[in-house]
């Protein structure tokens, strides 16, 4: 295929992968519903930044370490599982915290986004980076879309940037879709249900990662 055909094929394939329901989508949706659009987009930016980091690693062949080294893969897998479990437990605690209702009834302009922003950006980034399956996916996925005769590093980064851009656009669509329901979504009972569900999802992903026997 030509470079143009390769880019179109990758854009379509990566777009389908982006909109496939998963942990990233669930995290951004929950954040938009409970915390607000800005925090959700910061979490999404962290996730997409993780994709760029994995793209850089793949372009230098660093991701090959995860594919061939049982120790490296399992170390990252266990750390990632603990991190997801930690986030899940925090959400469970938050769901039943008696002071939670005070924070969700405040107008959006009163929320301390500057303080919470870096926390959500970091949370999205770490959720992505501590999943070794993302690294292995990039190692196996990107090379399929690198045509002969191109500079591997720059073309890999171009593909990763396309994937990250699609992610940002998808997260922007999701956060905008929740805006009209923001009043209802931030009712105490709804927030408790969302936090409990997201906590369960994170713990489930953590357990799945912890007991993964792929390597």
Order of alpha helices (4+ residues) and beta strands (2+ residues): alpha-alpha-alpha-alpha-alpha-alpha-alpha-alpha-alpha-alpha-alpha
